[in-house]
Amino acid sequence: MKSLIKIWHWFDDRTGLSEIIKPLAGHLVPRGTTWMYVFGSATLVAFIIQVVTGIALATMYIPSTSQAYQSLRFITYQAWLGNFIRGLHYFGASAMILLVGIHMIRVFITAAYKFPREMNWISGVLLLGLTVLMGFTGQLLRWDQNALWSVVVGAEQAGRIPFIGDWISRFLLAGKVIGGATLSRFFAFHVFFIPALIFSVLGFHLYLVIRNGISEPPKQGQAVDPKSYRSWYENLIKTDGHPFWPDAAWRDVVFGVGVIAVIMFLAYVVGPPVIGKPPDPTNIQASPRPDWYLLWYFAVLALIPSAMENYVIVLFPLLAGLVLFFIPLLFNKGERHPYRRPWSMGAVIIIVLMIGTLWIAGVKAHWSPDFSAKPLSEKVIGASSGPVYEGAQVFYQRGCINCHNISGDGGHRGPDLTTVADRMTKDEMIIRILRGAGRMPAFGGILTPEELDNVVAFLKTRKSH
């Protein structure tokens, strides 16, 4: 122990590290900083987990279209602790996004973005955006069928932005189509560029926290006045403040250890996302889905009318970003207590309920074809041979079962056809199949006359009685 102390004294004498650490650890914070103040430091803990596990994965991952998929399988199934480290990285990313969201909600509800902490909030908004970008770029590195088509869909959506959409799409794909250059670009952004930006903005964010101080718990009737707040806050800190370490920091340490424990537990018990089939750009029978934190937006784009898609894709992220950016600039003074700002509580409740409802819809994703649908049983078909049976086989082989449900089997993208014969005549069925309708493709040039007759014969048996 004495040797370690001597080494530390030698190191500190040469570097002066304690001269930096002591003022930071001992800076005064207001009393009343409860457990609600721990989410910012917990987000930092999750980010550190991402950095450590990301470095470990990068030592074995090969960002090449010919080897990325196999290297990821090697990491998952053969490398020592590879599956566990992938789990840590995945759940660490989930924790980081969840914690930064909760942290932002706490800051918004308590109006801690008001003077003089406007830039604290704006830098936090930048960190939220960079965190989401980290998740998006990391999904492609799995280099399976779902990852490939998720990026293709994302690039197609970005291409709808007026004037610059085509440029953004080409930038994402590193060309006109997805390929090796796309994977290299996403790897570079995920491993180098975005983490570098996060480190820079995070350092600036922490500097602002030290410079402007941690916001005091809001009190009813105590409004923020930019003309007098700084002197009032300095007096509060001098008369009723206490050192960050250890008086307040112990909660951060306890919660941070808890976050690490939960991430390790999930990584060990649940494990990382399953690696899907190898990527195949020629296989269009894929149902790409983003990671859980973007499922709600996935649901928004799926549920809105197709005529509104371009406007929502372009205007929604832009409007949300502008609102978050201008909140502290437009409302930097006045009451901070939630009871005196019911609109803020109402806005948070509405947004959380909306995102939660859309997230549930995104999990179910009834609008997506079910490519895992199995052929209908003879019991459901009602025949083991003949035109009705053959029509049921064509119904499966041509992928109709992927979108239409019959007696509980199949997808939900299209109308339920369990009792379609009660609603449509034979001629109406033929016209609909040949011409298509809405999102249903036309099968006029696909089905032979015999296949068409058999499918209609099968559908005519789908009656309520």
N, C-alpha and C positions, 0 to 999 in steps of 0.2 A: 504493500500500500504506500509506504514511504517512497519507494522508487517511482510509482506512478505520479505521486504528488510532485516529486522533483522534475519528472519529465514534463508535467503540465506547466510548472513554473518556468522551466526553460523555454518551452514552446510559447507561452504567453509573453515572456519577456522579449522574444524575438519578433512576435507578430502583433502584440497589443490587442489580441482578440477579446480579452475581458473588457477592454475599454469600449467595445461595441456592444457586447452582450449584456453587460450590467445595466446600462441605461435603458435598453430595450425591455429586458425582463423586469426591471424595477419601475417602469413608467406607471404613473398613477392612473387609476380608472375609477369611475364613479361607483359608489356603493349601490347594491340592488341589481348588479349584473347577474341574472339568474341563468338557469340551464338553457333558456331560449337564446343565449348568446354563443352557444357552442358550435353552431352549424357552420360558421365560417372556417374555424380551425379544423373541423371534421372534414370539410371539403378539401382542405390542404392535405390532410392525412391520406384521403383517397387518391389525390393526385400523385403523392409520393409513391403510393402502391403502384400506380400506373407506370410511373417512370422506372421503378425497379423491375417490375415484371416485364415491362416492354423491352428493356435492355436485355433481359434474359431470353425472351422470345426472339429478338432480333439476331442473337448470336447463332440461332439454328434455322431461322426462316430464310428461304431463298426467294427473292422477289422476281421470279422468272415464270412465264406462262407454262413452261415445260416442267418446272420443278416445284412451284409454289404449293400446289395441291398435295404432292407427295411429301414435301417437307413438313407441311402442317399435319399430315397423318402420322409422320414419324414423331413429331413433337408430342402428339396426342397419345399415341399407342405404344411407342417404344422408348422415347427419351425418359431419363430418370426425372420424376416429378413434373414431366411435361404437361400432362393432363391437369395436374393441380395448379401449375403456374398459369395455364390458359384460363382455368376457372377463376383464379385470383384476378387476372387481367379483365375478364368479362364482368365479373361482379363488382370489381373496383370501378369500372367505367359506369356501371349502373348506379353505384353508390354516389359517385361524383356528381352525376346529373341530378339525382334525387336530392342530394344535400344542397347543391347550389340553388336548386329550385326552392327548397324550404328556407334557406338563408335569405333569398330574395323576398319571399313572402313575409318573413319576419321583419325585414328592413322596411318593406312597404307598409305593413300594418302599423308599425310604430313610427312611421314617417322619419326614419333615421337618415333619409336622403336630403333632408332640408339643410339650410345653411348651417355650417360651412362645408357640408359633406356631399355636395352635388357631384363632384368628380369621383368620389367613392362609389356612388351608384352607377355612374356612366362606365367606369372601368369594370364594375361588376357585370354590367350588361354585356360588355365586350367579352368577358370571361365566360359568360353563359353561352354566347354564340360560338366561341372557340371550342368549348366543351362539346357542343352538339356536332360541330365539324369534325372533331376528333372521333366521335362515335361513327359518323357517316363514312369517313375515309377508312376507318378500321374494319368496317363490314366487308369491303371488297377484298381485303387481304386474306379472308377465308378462302377465296377463289373457288367457290363451288357454284352450283347452278343458281341458287337463290341470290348469292352475292353479285354474280355477274348481271343478272336481269334487274336487280334493284338499282344498280348504277345506270343501266341502260334506261330504265324508267325515269330516274332522276335527271339524266341528261336530256331526255325527251321533254320533260316538264320545264327544265331551264331553257330549252330552245324556244319556248313560247313567249318568252319575255320580249317585248317590242324592241326593235333596233339592235340590242346587244345579245339577244337570246342565242343566235347561231354561234356567236363568238364564245359565249359561256359554255355552250354544249361542246364545241370543239376543244375548249380548254380542259373541260372535265375528262373527256375521252382521249385527250392528246392526239386528236385526229378526227376523222369522220366516223370511225367504227372503234369498238372496244378491242383492245389487244394488249400486247406486251408493254407498249408505251403507257397505256392507261394504268396498268398495275405498277409500273415503276414510278409514275407520277403520284399515285395515291400513297405508295410506300414512302416516298420522299416527304410528302406533306404530312403524313401521319407520324413519321418518326423524327423529322427534322424541323420543318418550317412551322407547323402549328404548335408543337411543344415549345419552340423558341419564342413564339409570340406569347404563349401562355406564361412562360417564365418572366418575360418582360413586363406584361400587363400585371401579373401577380405581384412582382416586385414593386411596381408603382402603386398598386392597390394597398399593399401592406405599409408602404411609406406614408400614404395618405391616412391610414388608420392611426399610425403613430403621430403624425403631424397634427391631425385634427382631433385626435382623441376618440375613444369609444363613446358612442352616444349614451347619454344618461337615460334611465327608464322614464318614459313620458308620464306627466302628471296632468290631470284635468285642470284647465284654466291657466296652464303655464305655456304661453305661446312663444314661438321662436321669433325674435326680432334681430335681423342681421346687424343693426347698429350697436346693439348691446350684448349680443349673445357671447362673443368671444371673452369679454371681460367677466361676464357672469359665470361662464364655464370654468375659466381659470380659477376664479374664487371658489367655486364648488369643489374643484379638484384639490385645492390647497387645504380647504377646511374639512372636507368629508371624503376625500379620496383614499384609496389604499393601493399598495403595490400589486401589479398584475401577477407577479410571481412572488410567493405561491398562493396568495389570498384568492385570486380569481382563476389562475391558470389550472388549478387542480381539477376543475370541472372539465376543462378542455382535454386534459390528459385522460381522465376517466372515460369520457365519451369517445375520444379517439381510439383508446384501447378497445372499447366496445365495438366500434366500427370495424376495426381490424379483425376482431374475433368473429363477428357476423360474416364478414367477407370470406374468411378462412373456412368457416363452417359450411357456407353455401358452396364454396369451391370444392370442398371435399365430398359433401353429400350429394349435391346436384350436379356439379361439374360444368364444363363449358358447353356452348351450343354444339349440337351434333353437326358433324361435317356432312353436307349433302352430297349429291352426285357430282362428278367432275363437270366443270363448265362446258357447255356446248351451245354456241351462239345459233346453231341451226335448229335447235330444239325449242320450238315456241310454246310447247306445253309445259309452261312453268308458271308458278303463282308467286312472284317475288313479294316478300313482306319485310319491312324494316324491323329493326330491333324495337323492343317494347316501348321505349320512350318516344318513338315517332309513330306509333300505331294510331294515335288519335288523329294526327294529320293525314295519315293514310286513309282513315275513315272519312274525314272531311272531303277529300278529293274523290272518294268513291261514291259518296251519298249526294253530293250536290248535282244539280242538272248539268248535263254535258255542255250546254251553252255558256255556263258560268265558269267553267274550269279555268280558262285563260285568265280571267279577271282575278279569281281566287289565288291561283298559283303566283301571280305577279303582285297583286295588291295586298294580300293578307300578310305575308312576311314583312313587306315594306312598311305597312301601316303599324304592325305590332312593334317593329324596331323603332319607328319614329315616336310612337307613344311612350315606350320605355325610355327613350333617349331624352325626351322633352319633359317628362314628369318632374325631375328636380329643378329644371330651369323655370318652369311655369308655377310651381308650387313650393317655393323654397323658404316660405315663412308661414307663421300661423300655428294653429293647434297641432299637437302631435299625438295626443291620446286617442286610441281607437273609438272610444265612446263619443268623442267630439267630432269624429270623422266617419260617420256611418256609411258614407258612400264607398270608402276604401274597403271596409269589411264586406259590404254587399258585393263589390266588384270581385274580391278574392273568392267569396263563396260561389258566385255565379261561374267564374272562370274554372274553379276546381271541379264543380259539378259538371260543367260542360265537357271539360277534358276527360273526366272520369267516365262519363257516359259514352263519349266518342271512343275512348280507349276500349271499353267493353265491346262496343260494336266492331272495333278493329280486330279484337281477339277472335270474335266469331266470324267476321268477314264473310257473311252470306253472299256478298256480291261477287266473290271470287269463284272461279270454276274449281270443282273438287276433282283433281286429276287422280286421286287415289280411289275413286268410286269403283266398285266391283260390279260385275255383270248381275243382272236381276235373276233371282232364283226361279225355278220352274213353278213354284207355288205362287209367286207374284205374277208371273207371266200368264199362268193358267193353261199352258200347253207345253208339250215336249217335242213337238214337230209341227210342220205346216207353216203357212204364211205368217200367222201370229207369232210363232216362236222365232222364225227367221227375221221378222221385223224387229223383235226385241234384241236380237243379236246385232242387227245393223244399228239400232239405237245406241248400243254400247260401243260398237266399233268406230262409229263416226263421231264419238265424243258427246252425243246429246245428253247422256247420263251425267256428264260432268257439270252441266248447268241446270238440268231439270230433275226435280225430285218425283219419284213414283213410289207410293206406299211406304215412305220413310227412307228410301234408298236414293242416293244421288246428291247432286249439288243444289244450291239455292239461288244461283245467279239469275235464272230465268223463272217463269211461272211454274207452279206445281202442276204436274200433268196427271195426277192420280185420278181425277174425274174430268179430264179434258173433253171426253165425248159428250158430256152433258152441256158443254159450252160451245162447241164448234161442230159444224157439219163436216162431211168428208171433203167437200170442195174447199171449204175454208182452211182445212188442214193442209191440203195440197198447195194452195196458194201461199200460205204462210211458210211452208217448208221450202218451196221453190224460190220465193222472193226474199225471205228473211224479214226481219222487222226489228227496229231499234238496235240493240247490241247483238242480235242474233244474225249470223251470217246467212247468205243465200246458198242453198244446196242444189240449185238448179243445174249447175254444171258439174256436180260432184256425184250425186246419186244416179244410178241406172234406173230405168223405168220399173224393173222388177223390184229393186230395193225400195223405191218410193212406194209401190203398191203394198209391199210387206210392212213398211213402217206405218202407213196409214191403217192397214188392217189391225196392227197391234194397238195403235192409239184408239181405234174405234171400240176396243174392248175395255177402255179405261172409263168405266161408268160408276156412279155412286152406289148402284144396287149390286 
